[in-house]
Amino acid sequence: MVVDAIKRTRGLPVDLSAALDASGVIGAWSWSPRTDQCTLDAGAAEVLAGDPGLAGRPIPLEIARSCIHPEDRPALVRHFQAVCERGGLFVAQYRTLSPSGQVRWILDRGRVPARASTRRIGHGLIIDVTDNRLDDAPSILPPVEPLDALSVAIDRALECRDALEGVADSELQLLIDMLLLRLGQSIAKAPAGTGARRGH
């Protein structure tokens, strides 16, 4: 993963960095089932691990999630482990607690390979949803989600991104990232309570 995955697109005709910022996207992560280690970009490292200096290098999962709110961590760990056993879409909403005491609500969405899979790596994005947080919404989203069109499209785009891992074509990577951004924006605009909104 590029150390600053979001900022790498500056200077392009479409300012993807500005669009990501406006959409609340904080950062990106990858996870290796072989080493059970996570790599965060600078934004994700700051929010999830409390240290942007950890960006770009593989770190243990415990360090990568050290800023997850203590009350949300056990359920999140169980949910992630369950998804990793079977592989597939990972979606969770939880709080983070910064070293300075700031609480943020995070929407975490990605796709991970099964631990026994030959696929090499999982990828995901974290989005700040603090301003849109519903008081009665669950912290950890249920593992089974409705298969609406937008959720299926995001799944396929994440699979495509995973398939392109290691391909030295920055234009292809950018196109996939732009597609993921647009799909995420569409899901975020879906009315609360619909399948698309719950799926993201």
Residue pairs with C-beta under 8 A, 6 or more apart in sequence:
1 28
1 29
1 30
1 39
1 40
1 41
1 56
1 123
2 8
2 41
2 56
3 41
3 42
3 55
3 56
4 41
4 42
4 43
4 55
5 27
5 28
5 41
6 16
6 17
6 20
6 21
6 25
6 27
6 28
6 41
6 43
7 17
7 42
9 15
9 16
9 17
9 174
9 177
10 17
12 174
14 178
16 174
16 177
16 178
16 181
19 181
20 181
23 127
23 181
23 184
23 185
23 188
24 127
24 128
24 129
24 131
24 188
25 125
25 126
25 127
25 128
25 181
25 184
26 43
26 44
26 47
26 106
26 126
26 127
26 128
27 40
27 41
27 42
27 43
27 44
27 45
27 46
27 47
27 48
27 125
27 126
28 40
28 41
28 43
28 44
28 123
28 124
28 125
28 126
29 38
29 39
29 40
29 41
29 44
29 48
29 64
29 110
29 123
29 124
29 125
29 126
30 38
30 39
30 121
30 122
30 123
30 124
31 37
31 38
31 39
31 61
31 110
31 112
31 121
31 122
31 123
31 124
32 38
32 39
32 58
32 120
32 121
32 122
33 84
33 112
33 113
33 114
33 115
33 117
33 119
33 121
33 122
34 120
35 58
36 60
36 61
37 58
37 59
37 60
37 61
37 64
38 58
38 59
38 60
38 61
38 64
38 65
39 56
39 57
39 58
39 59
40 48
40 49
40 54
40 55
40 56
40 59
40 64
41 55
41 56
42 52
42 55
42 56
43 52
43 126
44 55
44 126
45 51
45 52
45 53
45 54
45 55
46 52
47 67
47 96
47 98
47 104
47 106
47 126
47 128
48 64
48 65
48 66
48 67
48 68
48 96
48 106
48 126
49 59
49 63
49 64
49 65
49 66
49 67
50 66
50 67
50 98
50 99
54 63
54 64
65 73
65 76
65 77
67 96
67 97
67 98
67 99
68 76
68 94
68 95
68 96
68 97
69 94
69 95
69 96
69 97
69 103
70 97
71 95
72 94
72 95
72 139
72 140
73 94
75 94
75 139
75 140
76 92
76 94
76 140
79 90
79 92
79 140
79 143
80 90
80 92
80 112
82 143
83 89
83 90
83 112
83 143
84 112
84 114
84 115
85 114
85 115
86 114
87 112
87 113
87 114
87 115
87 117
87 119
88 111
88 112
88 114
89 109
89 110
89 111
89 145
89 151
89 155
89 158
90 108
90 109
90 110
90 111
90 112
90 122
90 124
91 107
91 108
91 109
91 141
91 145
91 199
91 200
92 107
92 108
92 140
92 141
93 105
93 106
93 107
93 108
93 129
93 137
93 138
93 139
93 140
93 141
94 105
94 106
94 108
94 139
94 140
95 103
95 104
95 105
95 106
95 139
96 103
96 104
96 106
97 103
98 104
103 130
104 128
104 130
105 128
105 129
105 130
105 133
106 126
106 127
106 128
106 129
107 126
107 127
107 128
107 129
107 200
108 124
108 125
108 126
108 127
109 124
109 125
109 127
109 154
109 184
109 200
110 122
110 123
110 124
110 125
110 158
111 122
111 123
111 124
111 155
111 158
111 159
111 162
112 122
112 124
113 119
113 120
113 121
113 122
113 162
119 162
120 165
121 162
121 165
122 162
123 158
123 161
123 162
125 180
125 184
127 184
132 188
134 192
141 198
145 151
145 195
145 198
145 199
146 195
146 198
146 199
148 194
148 195
148 196
148 199
149 196
150 183
150 186
150 187
150 190
150 196
150 199
150 200
151 187
151 195
151 196
151 199
151 200
153 183
154 180
154 183
154 184
154 187
154 199
154 200
157 176
157 179
157 180
157 183
158 180
160 176
161 173
161 176
161 177
161 180
164 172
164 173
164 176
167 173
184 200
186 196
187 196
187 197
187 199
187 200
188 197
188 200
190 196
190 197
190 200
191 197
